[in-house]
Amino acid sequence: MSGSLAMDAPLPPFLSLPRGVSFRSIIEERPPEQLKFEHVGENGYAVFSALAVSSRLGSREMERCVKLVKSLVGEVDLGWGSNDNEGKKVR
């Protein structure tokens, strides 16, 4: 994204974004008594919660940034059936 902004070049098509880690499987593996609210003061609970929340928020922010950059510099249009749009950027 930074390269596209610096050179005013369109983003590549089909850009895949990194996804946040899903902590659901970890939660399901733990006994329910370990995840009770009474354990909030323990270090592991706080670290786990911080990782889960920051991963989700980071993923959402990345999606927003890509949309904003795409609105500024566009996206490469491969022009699959048309010679008119070949190689041009779409804004």
PyMOL Python script that loads the backbone (N, CA, C, O; Angstrom):
from pymol import cmd

cmd.read_pdbstr("""\
ATOM      1  N   MET A   1       0.827  -1.185   0.000  1.00  0.00           N
ATOM      2  CA  MET A   1       0.000   0.000   0.000  1.00  0.00           C
ATOM      3  C   MET A   1       0.872   1.249   0.000  1.00  0.00           C
ATOM      4  O   MET A   1       0.567   2.214  -0.701  1.00  0.00           O
ATOM      5  N   SER A   2       1.941   1.244   0.770  1.00  0.00           N
ATOM      6  CA  SER A   2       2.781   2.435   0.831  1.00  0.00           C
ATOM      7  C   SER A   2       3.469   2.687  -0.512  1.00  0.00           C
ATOM      8  O   SER A   2       3.638   3.835  -0.923  1.00  0.00           O
ATOM      9  N   GLY A   3       3.863   1.612  -1.189  1.00  0.00           N
ATOM     10  CA  GLY A   3       4.474   1.773  -2.507  1.00  0.00           C
ATOM     11  C   GLY A   3       3.493   2.341  -3.516  1.00  0.00           C
ATOM     12  O   GLY A   3       3.860   3.186  -4.333  1.00  0.00           O
ATOM     13  N   SER A   4       2.258   1.888  -3.467  1.00  0.00           N
ATOM     14  CA  SER A   4       1.233   2.404  -4.375  1.00  0.00           C
ATOM     15  C   SER A   4       0.988   3.883  -4.124  1.00  0.00           C
ATOM     16  O   SER A   4       0.817   4.658  -5.065  1.00  0.00           O
ATOM     17  N   LEU A   5       0.970   4.271  -2.859  1.00  0.00           N
ATOM     18  CA  LEU A   5       0.764   5.677  -2.531  1.00  0.00           C
ATOM     19  C   LEU A   5       1.958   6.530  -2.953  1.00  0.00           C
ATOM     20  O   LEU A   5       1.784   7.615  -3.508  1.00  0.00           O
ATOM     21  N   ALA A   6       3.168   6.041  -2.692  1.00  0.00           N
ATOM     22  CA  ALA A   6       4.374   6.818  -3.007  1.00  0.00           C
ATOM     23  C   ALA A   6       4.539   7.027  -4.508  1.00  0.00           C
ATOM     24  O   ALA A   6       4.980   8.094  -4.936  1.00  0.00           O
ATOM     25  N   MET A   7       4.192   6.024  -5.313  1.00  0.00           N
ATOM     26  CA  MET A   7       4.398   6.115  -6.760  1.00  0.00           C
ATOM     27  C   MET A   7       3.115   6.415  -7.523  1.00  0.00           C
ATOM     28  O   MET A   7       3.127   6.450  -8.753  1.00  0.00           O
ATOM     29  N   ASP A   8       2.023   6.630  -6.823  1.00  0.00           N
ATOM     30  CA  ASP A   8       0.707   6.825  -7.440  1.00  0.00           C
ATOM     31  C   ASP A   8       0.420   5.702  -8.430  1.00  0.00           C
ATOM     32  O   ASP A   8      -0.044   5.930  -9.547  1.00  0.00           O
ATOM     33  N   ALA A   9       0.711   4.487  -7.984  1.00  0.00           N
ATOM     34  CA  ALA A   9       0.482   3.297  -8.805  1.00  0.00           C
ATOM     35  C   ALA A   9      -0.722   2.553  -8.247  1.00  0.00           C
ATOM     36  O   ALA A   9      -0.922   2.529  -7.032  1.00  0.00           O
ATOM     37  N   PRO A  10      -1.515   1.952  -9.103  1.00  0.00           N
ATOM     38  CA  PRO A  10      -2.695   1.231  -8.616  1.00  0.00           C
ATOM     39  C   PRO A  10      -2.319  -0.012  -7.825  1.00  0.00           C
ATOM     40  O   PRO A  10      -1.254  -0.598  -8.019  1.00  0.00           O
ATOM     41  N   LEU A  11      -3.203  -0.390  -6.945  1.00  0.00           N
ATOM     42  CA  LEU A  11      -3.018  -1.619  -6.177  1.00  0.00           C
ATOM     43  C   LEU A  11      -3.204  -2.824  -7.088  1.00  0.00           C
ATOM     44  O   LEU A  11      -3.950  -2.752  -8.065  1.00  0.00           O
ATOM     45  N   PRO A  12      -2.536  -3.925  -6.780  1.00  0.00           N
ATOM     46  CA  PRO A  12      -2.743  -5.125  -7.597  1.00  0.00           C
ATOM     47  C   PRO A  12      -4.148  -5.676  -7.389  1.00  0.00           C
ATOM     48  O   PRO A  12      -4.723  -5.543  -6.309  1.00  0.00           O
ATOM     49  N   PRO A  13      -4.695  -6.294  -8.431  1.00  0.00           N
ATOM     50  CA  PRO A  13      -6.024  -6.892  -8.269  1.00  0.00           C
ATOM     51  C   PRO A  13      -5.951  -8.119  -7.372  1.00  0.00           C
ATOM     52  O   PRO A  13      -4.891  -8.728  -7.222  1.00  0.00           O
ATOM     53  N   PHE A  14      -7.054  -8.467  -6.792  1.00  0.00           N
ATOM     54  CA  PHE A  14      -7.168  -9.657  -5.953  1.00  0.00           C
ATOM     55  C   PHE A  14      -6.196  -9.627  -4.775  1.00  0.00           C
ATOM     56  O   PHE A  14      -5.664 -10.664  -4.378  1.00  0.00           O
ATOM     57  N   LEU A  15      -5.969  -8.452  -4.225  1.00  0.00           N
ATOM     58  CA  LEU A  15      -5.073  -8.292  -3.088  1.00  0.00           C
ATOM     59  C   LEU A  15      -5.648  -9.022  -1.878  1.00  0.00           C
ATOM     60  O   LEU A  15      -6.759  -8.724  -1.439  1.00  0.00           O
ATOM     61  N   SER A  16      -4.900  -9.965  -1.349  1.00  0.00           N
ATOM     62  CA  SER A  16      -5.386 -10.703  -0.180  1.00  0.00           C
ATOM     63  C   SER A  16      -4.834 -10.067   1.088  1.00  0.00           C
ATOM     64  O   SER A  16      -3.646  -9.755   1.177  1.00  0.00           O
ATOM     65  N   LEU A  17      -5.696  -9.885   2.044  1.00  0.00           N
ATOM     66  CA  LEU A  17      -5.315  -9.258   3.298  1.00  0.00           C
ATOM     67  C   LEU A  17      -5.001 -10.309   4.348  1.00  0.00           C
ATOM     68  O   LEU A  17      -5.616 -11.374   4.372  1.00  0.00           O
ATOM     69  N   PRO A  18      -4.041 -10.009   5.216  1.00  0.00           N
ATOM     70  CA  PRO A  18      -3.804 -10.954   6.309  1.00  0.00           C
ATOM     71  C   PRO A  18      -4.999 -10.959   7.254  1.00  0.00           C
ATOM     72  O   PRO A  18      -5.579  -9.908   7.524  1.00  0.00           O
ATOM     73  N   ARG A  19      -5.361 -12.104   7.746  1.00  0.00           N
ATOM     74  CA  ARG A  19      -6.492 -12.233   8.649  1.00  0.00           C
ATOM     75  C   ARG A  19      -6.003 -12.383  10.071  1.00  0.00           C
ATOM     76  O   ARG A  19      -4.924 -12.920  10.323  1.00  0.00           O
ATOM     77  N   GLY A  20      -6.802 -11.906  10.984  1.00  0.00           N
ATOM     78  CA  GLY A  20      -6.484 -12.053  12.395  1.00  0.00           C
ATOM     79  C   GLY A  20      -6.547 -13.512  12.815  1.00  0.00           C
ATOM     80  O   GLY A  20      -7.238 -14.324  12.201  1.00  0.00           O
ATOM     81  N   VAL A  21      -5.834 -13.818  13.842  1.00  0.00           N
ATOM     82  CA  VAL A  21      -5.807 -15.176  14.365  1.00  0.00           C
ATOM     83  C   VAL A  21      -7.120 -15.465  15.074  1.00  0.00           C
ATOM     84  O   VAL A  21      -7.626 -14.625  15.819  1.00  0.00           O
ATOM     85  N   SER A  22      -7.658 -16.621  14.850  1.00  0.00           N
ATOM     86  CA  SER A  22      -8.884 -17.020  15.534  1.00  0.00           C
ATOM     87  C   SER A  22      -8.522 -17.736  16.831  1.00  0.00           C
ATOM     88  O   SER A  22      -7.846 -18.765  16.827  1.00  0.00           O
ATOM     89  N   PHE A  23      -8.980 -17.180  17.917  1.00  0.00           N
ATOM     90  CA  PHE A  23      -8.701 -17.761  19.221  1.00  0.00           C
ATOM     91  C   PHE A  23      -9.828 -18.695  19.670  1.00  0.00           C
ATOM     92  O   PHE A  23      -9.797 -19.221  20.782  1.00  0.00           O
ATOM     93  N   ARG A  24     -10.800 -18.894  18.818  1.00  0.00           N
ATOM     94  CA  ARG A  24     -11.937 -19.740  19.170  1.00  0.00           C
ATOM     95  C   ARG A  24     -11.505 -21.173  19.477  1.00  0.00           C
ATOM     96  O   ARG A  24     -12.004 -21.775  20.429  1.00  0.00           O
ATOM     97  N   SER A  25     -10.595 -21.721  18.694  1.00  0.00           N
ATOM     98  CA  SER A  25     -10.166 -23.104  18.937  1.00  0.00           C
ATOM     99  C   SER A  25      -9.448 -23.231  20.277  1.00  0.00           C
ATOM    100  O   SER A  25      -9.584 -24.245  20.961  1.00  0.00           O
ATOM    101  N   ILE A  26      -8.694 -22.215  20.649  1.00  0.00           N
ATOM    102  CA  ILE A  26      -8.004 -22.245  21.939  1.00  0.00           C
ATOM    103  C   ILE A  26      -9.021 -22.192  23.077  1.00  0.00           C
ATOM    104  O   ILE A  26      -8.882 -22.890  24.082  1.00  0.00           O
ATOM    105  N   ILE A  27     -10.038 -21.360  22.909  1.00  0.00           N
ATOM    106  CA  ILE A  27     -11.072 -21.239  23.934  1.00  0.00           C
ATOM    107  C   ILE A  27     -11.826 -22.555  24.098  1.00  0.00           C
ATOM    108  O   ILE A  27     -12.132 -22.963  25.218  1.00  0.00           O
ATOM    109  N   GLU A  28     -12.121 -23.215  22.989  1.00  0.00           N
ATOM    110  CA  GLU A  28     -12.878 -24.467  23.038  1.00  0.00           C
ATOM    111  C   GLU A  28     -12.070 -25.606  23.666  1.00  0.00           C
ATOM    112  O   GLU A  28     -12.646 -26.544  24.216  1.00  0.00           O
ATOM    113  N   GLU A  29     -10.732 -25.524  23.584  1.00  0.00           N
ATOM    114  CA  GLU A  29      -9.887 -26.573  24.157  1.00  0.00           C
ATOM    115  C   GLU A  29      -9.763 -26.454  25.675  1.00  0.00           C
ATOM    116  O   GLU A  29      -9.497 -27.446  26.353  1.00  0.00           O
ATOM    117  N   ARG A  30      -9.951 -25.273  26.203  1.00  0.00           N
ATOM    118  CA  ARG A  30      -9.791 -25.031  27.634  1.00  0.00           C
ATOM    119  C   ARG A  30     -11.022 -25.455  28.411  1.00  0.00           C
ATOM    120  O   ARG A  30     -12.146 -25.352  27.919  1.00  0.00           O
ATOM    121  N   PRO A  31     -10.804 -25.933  29.632  1.00  0.00           N
ATOM    122  CA  PRO A  31     -11.961 -26.204  30.498  1.00  0.00           C
ATOM    123  C   PRO A  31     -12.681 -24.892  30.825  1.00  0.00           C
ATOM    124  O   PRO A  31     -12.023 -23.871  31.029  1.00  0.00           O
ATOM    125  N   PRO A  32     -13.997 -24.897  30.877  1.00  0.00           N
ATOM    126  CA  PRO A  32     -14.768 -23.663  31.113  1.00  0.00           C
ATOM    127  C   PRO A  32     -14.380 -22.915  32.392  1.00  0.00           C
ATOM    128  O   PRO A  32     -14.478 -21.689  32.440  1.00  0.00           O
ATOM    129  N   GLU A  33     -13.942 -23.638  33.425  1.00  0.00           N
ATOM    130  CA  GLU A  33     -13.601 -22.955  34.668  1.00  0.00           C
ATOM    131  C   GLU A  33     -12.351 -22.087  34.536  1.00  0.00           C
ATOM    132  O   GLU A  33     -12.166 -21.159  35.324  1.00  0.00           O
ATOM    133  N   GLN A  34     -11.483 -22.371  33.549  1.00  0.00           N
ATOM    134  CA  GLN A  34     -10.288 -21.545  33.342  1.00  0.00           C
ATOM    135  C   GLN A  34     -10.625 -20.196  32.705  1.00  0.00           C
ATOM    136  O   GLN A  34      -9.843 -19.252  32.814  1.00  0.00           O
ATOM    137  N   LEU A  35     -11.763 -20.097  32.051  1.00  0.00           N
ATOM    138  CA  LEU A  35     -12.120 -18.870  31.347  1.00  0.00           C
ATOM    139  C   LEU A  35     -13.121 -18.010  32.119  1.00  0.00           C
ATOM    140  O   LEU A  35     -13.679 -17.060  31.569  1.00  0.00           O
ATOM    141  N   LYS A  36     -13.344 -18.335  33.364  1.00  0.00           N
ATOM    142  CA  LYS A  36     -14.286 -17.553  34.169  1.00  0.00           C
ATOM    143  C   LYS A  36     -13.714 -16.170  34.462  1.00  0.00           C
ATOM    144  O   LYS A  36     -12.501 -15.959  34.450  1.00  0.00           O
ATOM    145  N   PHE A  37     -14.612 -15.249  34.722  1.00  0.00           N
ATOM    146  CA  PHE A  37     -14.234 -13.860  34.961  1.00  0.00           C
ATOM    147  C   PHE A  37     -13.373 -13.692  36.215  1.00  0.00           C
ATOM    148  O   PHE A  37     -12.645 -12.706  36.327  1.00  0.00           O
ATOM    149  N   GLU A  38     -13.441 -14.608  37.131  1.00  0.00           N
ATOM    150  CA  GLU A  38     -12.666 -14.508  38.373  1.00  0.00           C
ATOM    151  C   GLU A  38     -11.160 -14.610  38.115  1.00  0.00           C
ATOM    152  O   GLU A  38     -10.370 -14.262  38.993  1.00  0.00           O
ATOM    153  N   HIS A  39     -10.746 -15.075  36.943  1.00  0.00           N
ATOM    154  CA  HIS A  39      -9.329 -15.204  36.597  1.00  0.00           C
ATOM    155  C   HIS A  39      -8.780 -13.975  35.870  1.00  0.00           C
ATOM    156  O   HIS A  39      -7.656 -14.003  35.371  1.00  0.00           O
ATOM    157  N   VAL A  40      -9.551 -12.922  35.810  1.00  0.00           N
ATOM    158  CA  VAL A  40      -9.140 -11.727  35.079  1.00  0.00           C
ATOM    159  C   VAL A  40      -7.819 -11.156  35.587  1.00  0.00           C
ATOM    160  O   VAL A  40      -7.051 -10.613  34.794  1.00  0.00           O
ATOM    161  N   GLY A  41      -7.537 -11.260  36.848  1.00  0.00           N
ATOM    162  CA  GLY A  41      -6.315 -10.698  37.421  1.00  0.00           C
ATOM    163  C   GLY A  41      -5.058 -11.471  37.083  1.00  0.00           C
ATOM    164  O   GLY A  41      -3.958 -10.963  37.302  1.00  0.00           O
ATOM    165  N   GLU A  42      -5.174 -12.661  36.566  1.00  0.00           N
ATOM    166  CA  GLU A  42      -4.003 -13.463  36.239  1.00  0.00           C
ATOM    167  C   GLU A  42      -3.370 -12.993  34.934  1.00  0.00           C
ATOM    168  O   GLU A  42      -4.061 -12.552  34.016  1.00  0.00           O
ATOM    169  N   ASN A  43      -2.036 -13.095  34.869  1.00  0.00           N
ATOM    170  CA  ASN A  43      -1.286 -12.605  33.707  1.00  0.00           C
ATOM    171  C   ASN A  43      -1.722 -13.256  32.398  1.00  0.00           C
ATOM    172  O   ASN A  43      -1.919 -12.559  31.402  1.00  0.00           O
ATOM    173  N   GLY A  44      -1.872 -14.547  32.382  1.00  0.00           N
ATOM    174  CA  GLY A  44      -2.225 -15.243  31.150  1.00  0.00           C
ATOM    175  C   GLY A  44      -3.562 -14.817  30.587  1.00  0.00           C
ATOM    176  O   GLY A  44      -3.729 -14.723  29.371  1.00  0.00           O
ATOM    177  N   TYR A  45      -4.506 -14.560  31.459  1.00  0.00           N
ATOM    178  CA  TYR A  45      -5.840 -14.133  31.026  1.00  0.00           C
ATOM    179  C   TYR A  45      -5.765 -12.778  30.337  1.00  0.00           C
ATOM    180  O   TYR A  45      -6.365 -12.577  29.282  1.00  0.00           O
ATOM    181  N   ALA A  46      -5.033 -11.859  30.933  1.00  0.00           N
ATOM    182  CA  ALA A  46      -4.909 -10.511  30.357  1.00  0.00           C
ATOM    183  C   ALA A  46      -4.181 -10.546  29.016  1.00  0.00           C
ATOM    184  O   ALA A  46      -4.579  -9.864  28.071  1.00  0.00           O
ATOM    185  N   VAL A  47      -3.131 -11.328  28.936  1.00  0.00           N
ATOM    186  CA  VAL A  47      -2.370 -11.425  27.684  1.00  0.00           C
ATOM    187  C   VAL A  47      -3.235 -12.038  26.588  1.00  0.00           C
ATOM    188  O   VAL A  47      -3.258 -11.543  25.461  1.00  0.00           O
ATOM    189  N   PHE A  48      -3.937 -13.100  26.914  1.00  0.00           N
ATOM    190  CA  PHE A  48      -4.812 -13.756  25.945  1.00  0.00           C
ATOM    191  C   PHE A  48      -5.878 -12.786  25.439  1.00  0.00           C
ATOM    192  O   PHE A  48      -6.124 -12.696  24.236  1.00  0.00           O
ATOM    193  N   SER A  49      -6.505 -12.067  26.358  1.00  0.00           N
ATOM    194  CA  SER A  49      -7.544 -11.102  25.975  1.00  0.00           C
ATOM    195  C   SER A  49      -6.983  -9.997  25.094  1.00  0.00           C
ATOM    196  O   SER A  49      -7.602  -9.615  24.101  1.00  0.00           O
ATOM    197  N   ALA A  50      -5.819  -9.485  25.452  1.00  0.00           N
ATOM    198  CA  ALA A  50      -5.201  -8.419  24.662  1.00  0.00           C
ATOM    199  C   ALA A  50      -4.863  -8.898  23.255  1.00  0.00           C
ATOM    200  O   ALA A  50      -5.074  -8.171  22.284  1.00  0.00           O
ATOM    201  N   LEU A  51      -4.348 -10.102  23.140  1.00  0.00           N
ATOM    202  CA  LEU A  51      -4.027 -10.645  21.816  1.00  0.00           C
ATOM    203  C   LEU A  51      -5.269 -10.845  20.968  1.00  0.00           C
ATOM    204  O   LEU A  51      -5.274 -10.528  19.778  1.00  0.00           O
ATOM    205  N   ALA A  52      -6.312 -11.367  21.571  1.00  0.00           N
ATOM    206  CA  ALA A  52      -7.546 -11.614  20.825  1.00  0.00           C
ATOM    207  C   ALA A  52      -8.153 -10.314  20.315  1.00  0.00           C
ATOM    208  O   ALA A  52      -8.555 -10.225  19.155  1.00  0.00           O
ATOM    209  N   VAL A  53      -8.220  -9.314  21.174  1.00  0.00           N
ATOM    210  CA  VAL A  53      -8.825  -8.029  20.787  1.00  0.00           C
ATOM    211  C   VAL A  53      -7.950  -7.299  19.769  1.00  0.00           C
ATOM    212  O   VAL A  53      -8.463  -6.796  18.770  1.00  0.00           O
ATOM    213  N   SER A  54      -6.642  -7.231  20.005  1.00  0.00           N
ATOM    214  CA  SER A  54      -5.769  -6.500  19.084  1.00  0.00           C
ATOM    215  C   SER A  54      -5.708  -7.171  17.710  1.00  0.00           C
ATOM    216  O   SER A  54      -5.597  -6.484  16.695  1.00  0.00           O
ATOM    217  N   SER A  55      -5.777  -8.490  17.665  1.00  0.00           N
ATOM    218  CA  SER A  55      -5.787  -9.192  16.388  1.00  0.00           C
ATOM    219  C   SER A  55      -7.026  -8.832  15.578  1.00  0.00           C
ATOM    220  O   SER A  55      -6.934  -8.567  14.380  1.00  0.00           O
ATOM    221  N   ARG A  56      -8.172  -8.824  16.225  1.00  0.00           N
ATOM    222  CA  ARG A  56      -9.418  -8.487  15.544  1.00  0.00           C
ATOM    223  C   ARG A  56      -9.416  -7.027  15.077  1.00  0.00           C
ATOM    224  O   ARG A  56      -9.812  -6.735  13.948  1.00  0.00           O
ATOM    225  N   LEU A  57      -8.972  -6.114  15.941  1.00  0.00           N
ATOM    226  CA  LEU A  57      -8.954  -4.696  15.575  1.00  0.00           C
ATOM    227  C   LEU A  57      -7.940  -4.411  14.472  1.00  0.00           C
ATOM    228  O   LEU A  57      -8.205  -3.612  13.574  1.00  0.00           O
ATOM    229  N   GLY A  58      -6.783  -5.060  14.538  1.00  0.00           N
ATOM    230  CA  GLY A  58      -5.775  -4.874  13.492  1.00  0.00           C
ATOM    231  C   GLY A  58      -6.272  -5.312  12.128  1.00  0.00           C
ATOM    232  O   GLY A  58      -6.003  -4.656  11.122  1.00  0.00           O
ATOM    233  N   SER A  59      -6.988  -6.407  12.096  1.00  0.00           N
ATOM    234  CA  SER A  59      -7.551  -6.916  10.845  1.00  0.00           C
ATOM    235  C   SER A  59      -8.560  -5.935  10.262  1.00  0.00           C
ATOM    236  O   SER A  59      -8.563  -5.677   9.059  1.00  0.00           O
ATOM    237  N   ARG A  60      -9.415  -5.392  11.121  1.00  0.00           N
ATOM    238  CA  ARG A  60     -10.407  -4.413  10.646  1.00  0.00           C
ATOM    239  C   ARG A  60      -9.741  -3.142  10.128  1.00  0.00           C
ATOM    240  O   ARG A  60     -10.159  -2.601   9.104  1.00  0.00           O
ATOM    241  N   GLU A  61      -8.714  -2.661  10.819  1.00  0.00           N
ATOM    242  CA  GLU A  61      -8.022  -1.453  10.383  1.00  0.00           C
ATOM    243  C   GLU A  61      -7.319  -1.660   9.040  1.00  0.00           C
ATOM    244  O   GLU A  61      -7.298  -0.762   8.198  1.00  0.00           O
ATOM    245  N   MET A  62      -6.748  -2.845   8.850  1.00  0.00           N
ATOM    246  CA  MET A  62      -6.086  -3.142   7.580  1.00  0.00           C
ATOM    247  C   MET A  62      -7.095  -3.099   6.430  1.00  0.00           C
ATOM    248  O   MET A  62      -6.788  -2.571   5.361  1.00  0.00           O
ATOM    249  N   GLU A  63      -8.284  -3.645   6.636  1.00  0.00           N
ATOM    250  CA  GLU A  63      -9.322  -3.596   5.609  1.00  0.00           C
ATOM    251  C   GLU A  63      -9.699  -2.153   5.275  1.00  0.00           C
ATOM    252  O   GLU A  63      -9.861  -1.801   4.107  1.00  0.00           O
ATOM    253  N   ARG A  64      -9.836  -1.332   6.298  1.00  0.00           N
ATOM    254  CA  ARG A  64     -10.165   0.084   6.078  1.00  0.00           C
ATOM    255  C   ARG A  64      -9.063   0.804   5.317  1.00  0.00           C
ATOM    256  O   ARG A  64      -9.344   1.596   4.417  1.00  0.00           O
ATOM    257  N   CYS A  65      -7.811   0.534   5.670  1.00  0.00           N
ATOM    258  CA  CYS A  65      -6.686   1.181   4.988  1.00  0.00           C
ATOM    259  C   CYS A  65      -6.643   0.805   3.512  1.00  0.00           C
ATOM    260  O   CYS A  65      -6.408   1.659   2.657  1.00  0.00           O
ATOM    261  N   VAL A  66      -6.867  -0.467   3.214  1.00  0.00           N
ATOM    262  CA  VAL A  66      -6.856  -0.898   1.810  1.00  0.00           C
ATOM    263  C   VAL A  66      -7.964  -0.195   1.030  1.00  0.00           C
ATOM    264  O   VAL A  66      -7.741   0.231  -0.103  1.00  0.00           O
ATOM    265  N   LYS A  67      -9.143  -0.067   1.612  1.00  0.00           N
ATOM    266  CA  LYS A  67     -10.242   0.631   0.931  1.00  0.00           C
ATOM    267  C   LYS A  67      -9.884   2.084   0.664  1.00  0.00           C
ATOM    268  O   LYS A  67     -10.164   2.606  -0.416  1.00  0.00           O
ATOM    269  N   LEU A  68      -9.273   2.736   1.632  1.00  0.00           N
ATOM    270  CA  LEU A  68      -8.888   4.139   1.458  1.00  0.00           C
ATOM    271  C   LEU A  68      -7.804   4.302   0.399  1.00  0.00           C
ATOM    272  O   LEU A  68      -7.887   5.197  -0.442  1.00  0.00           O
ATOM    273  N   VAL A  69      -6.793   3.446   0.435  1.00  0.00           N
ATOM    274  CA  VAL A  69      -5.723   3.529  -0.566  1.00  0.00           C
ATOM    275  C   VAL A  69      -6.278   3.228  -1.946  1.00  0.00           C
ATOM    276  O   VAL A  69      -5.902   3.875  -2.923  1.00  0.00           O
ATOM    277  N   LYS A  70      -7.167   2.253  -2.031  1.00  0.00           N
ATOM    278  CA  LYS A  70      -7.787   1.917  -3.318  1.00  0.00           C
ATOM    279  C   LYS A  70      -8.577   3.099  -3.870  1.00  0.00           C
ATOM    280  O   LYS A  70      -8.597   3.323  -5.081  1.00  0.00           O
ATOM    281  N   SER A  71      -9.229   3.856  -2.983  1.00  0.00           N
ATOM    282  CA  SER A  71      -9.987   5.021  -3.445  1.00  0.00           C
ATOM    283  C   SER A  71      -9.057   6.136  -3.922  1.00  0.00           C
ATOM    284  O   SER A  71      -9.454   6.955  -4.752  1.00  0.00           O
ATOM    285  N   LEU A  72      -7.831   6.177  -3.411  1.00  0.00           N
ATOM    286  CA  LEU A  72      -6.877   7.205  -3.828  1.00  0.00           C
ATOM    287  C   LEU A  72      -6.137   6.848  -5.108  1.00  0.00           C
ATOM    288  O   LEU A  72      -6.031   7.685  -6.005  1.00  0.00           O
ATOM    289  N   VAL A  73      -5.623   5.628  -5.216  1.00  0.00           N
ATOM    290  CA  VAL A  73      -4.775   5.270  -6.355  1.00  0.00           C
ATOM    291  C   VAL A  73      -5.431   4.282  -7.311  1.00  0.00           C
ATOM    292  O   VAL A  73      -4.909   4.053  -8.402  1.00  0.00           O
ATOM    293  N   GLY A  74      -6.552   3.698  -6.936  1.00  0.00           N
ATOM    294  CA  GLY A  74      -7.247   2.765  -7.823  1.00  0.00           C
ATOM    295  C   GLY A  74      -6.720   1.355  -7.702  1.00  0.00           C
ATOM    296  O   GLY A  74      -5.935   1.033  -6.810  1.00  0.00           O
ATOM    297  N   GLU A  75      -7.171   0.524  -8.620  1.00  0.00           N
ATOM    298  CA  GLU A  75      -6.794  -0.880  -8.662  1.00  0.00           C
ATOM    299  C   GLU A  75      -6.553  -1.249 -10.120  1.00  0.00           C
ATOM    300  O   GLU A  75      -7.260  -0.770 -11.005  1.00  0.00           O
ATOM    301  N   VAL A  76      -5.573  -2.087 -10.372  1.00  0.00           N
ATOM    302  CA  VAL A  76      -5.272  -2.491 -11.747  1.00  0.00           C
ATOM    303  C   VAL A  76      -6.475  -3.222 -12.329  1.00  0.00           C
ATOM    304  O   VAL A  76      -7.026  -4.129 -11.705  1.00  0.00           O
ATOM    305  N   ASP A  77      -6.875  -2.818 -13.533  1.00  0.00           N
ATOM    306  CA  ASP A  77      -7.946  -3.502 -14.251  1.00  0.00           C
ATOM    307  C   ASP A  77      -7.291  -4.341 -15.326  1.00  0.00           C
ATOM    308  O   ASP A  77      -6.675  -3.809 -16.250  1.00  0.00           O
ATOM    309  N   LEU A  78      -7.420  -5.636 -15.211  1.00  0.00           N
ATOM    310  CA  LEU A  78      -6.764  -6.519 -16.164  1.00  0.00           C
ATOM    311  C   LEU A  78      -7.457  -6.542 -17.519  1.00  0.00           C
ATOM    312  O   LEU A  78      -6.883  -7.033 -18.491  1.00  0.00           O
ATOM    313  N   GLY A  79      -8.667  -6.025 -17.606  1.00  0.00           N
ATOM    314  CA  GLY A  79      -9.375  -5.924 -18.873  1.00  0.00           C
ATOM    315  C   GLY A  79      -9.511  -7.241 -19.594  1.00  0.00           C
ATOM    316  O   GLY A  79      -9.094  -7.365 -20.746  1.00  0.00           O
ATOM    317  N   TRP A  80     -10.096  -8.237 -18.928  1.00  0.00           N
ATOM    318  CA  TRP A  80     -10.162  -9.578 -19.464  1.00  0.00           C
ATOM    319  C   TRP A  80     -10.885  -9.680 -20.789  1.00  0.00           C
ATOM    320  O   TRP A  80     -10.513 -10.585 -21.535  1.00  0.00           O
ATOM    321  N   GLY A  81     -11.772  -8.961 -21.155  1.00  0.00           N
ATOM    322  CA  GLY A  81     -12.434  -9.168 -22.442  1.00  0.00           C
ATOM    323  C   GLY A  81     -12.404  -7.929 -23.307  1.00  0.00           C
ATOM    324  O   GLY A  81     -13.032  -7.892 -24.365  1.00  0.00           O
ATOM    325  N   SER A  82     -11.695  -6.934 -22.878  1.00  0.00           N
ATOM    326  CA  SER A  82     -11.753  -5.668 -23.585  1.00  0.00           C
ATOM    327  C   SER A  82     -10.356  -5.103 -23.759  1.00  0.00           C
ATOM    328  O   SER A  82      -9.568  -5.085 -22.813  1.00  0.00           O
ATOM    329  N   ASN A  83     -10.046  -4.646 -24.954  1.00  0.00           N
ATOM    330  CA  ASN A  83      -8.757  -4.020 -25.212  1.00  0.00           C
ATOM    331  C   ASN A  83      -8.726  -2.571 -24.744  1.00  0.00           C
ATOM    332  O   ASN A  83      -7.650  -1.986 -24.614  1.00  0.00           O
ATOM    333  N   ASP A  84      -9.896  -1.984 -24.488  1.00  0.00           N
ATOM    334  CA  ASP A  84      -9.977  -0.588 -24.091  1.00  0.00           C
ATOM    335  C   ASP A  84      -9.413  -0.341 -22.701  1.00  0.00           C
ATOM    336  O   ASP A  84      -8.795   0.698 -22.469  1.00  0.00           O
ATOM    337  N   ASN A  85      -9.608  -1.272 -21.770  1.00  0.00           N
ATOM    338  CA  ASN A  85      -9.214  -1.056 -20.385  1.00  0.00           C
ATOM    339  C   ASN A  85      -7.898  -1.742 -20.005  1.00  0.00           C
ATOM    340  O   ASN A  85      -7.534  -1.756 -18.829  1.00  0.00           O
ATOM    341  N   GLU A  86      -7.200  -2.295 -20.955  1.00  0.00           N
ATOM    342  CA  GLU A  86      -6.038  -3.108 -20.644  1.00  0.00           C
ATOM    343  C   GLU A  86      -4.947  -2.290 -19.968  1.00  0.00           C
ATOM    344  O   GLU A  86      -4.444  -1.317 -20.529  1.00  0.00           O
ATOM    345  N   GLY A  87      -4.588  -2.701 -18.747  1.00  0.00           N
ATOM    346  CA  GLY A  87      -3.492  -2.066 -18.026  1.00  0.00           C
ATOM    347  C   GLY A  87      -3.828  -0.756 -17.363  1.00  0.00           C
ATOM    348  O   GLY A  87      -2.973  -0.193 -16.680  1.00  0.00           O
ATOM    349  N   LYS A  88      -5.018  -0.247 -17.526  1.00  0.00           N
ATOM    350  CA  LYS A  88      -5.373   1.019 -16.910  1.00  0.00           C
ATOM    351  C   LYS A  88      -5.796   0.796 -15.469  1.00  0.00           C
ATOM    352  O   LYS A  88      -6.182  -0.302 -15.068  1.00  0.00           O
ATOM    353  N   LYS A  89      -5.710   1.872 -14.710  1.00  0.00           N
ATOM    354  CA  LYS A  89      -6.172   1.756 -13.332  1.00  0.00           C
ATOM    355  C   LYS A  89      -7.588   2.280 -13.233  1.00  0.00           C
ATOM    356  O   LYS A  89      -7.977   3.218 -13.928  1.00  0.00           O
ATOM    357  N   VAL A  90      -8.338   1.663 -12.367  1.00  0.00           N
ATOM    358  CA  VAL A  90      -9.727   2.022 -12.136  1.00  0.00           C
ATOM    359  C   VAL A  90      -9.805   2.719 -10.791  1.00  0.00           C
ATOM    360  O   VAL A  90      -9.292   2.214  -9.792  1.00  0.00           O
ATOM    361  N   ARG A  91     -10.447   3.878 -10.762  1.00  0.00           N
ATOM    362  CA  ARG A  91     -10.569   4.618  -9.500  1.00  0.00           C
ATOM    363  C   ARG A  91     -11.963   4.542  -9.001  1.00  0.00           C
ATOM    364  O   ARG A  91     -12.274   5.101  -7.949  1.00  0.00           O
TER     365      ARG A  91
END
""", "prot")
cmd.dss("prot")
cmd.show_as("cartoon", "prot")
cmd.util.cbc("prot")
cmd.orient("prot")
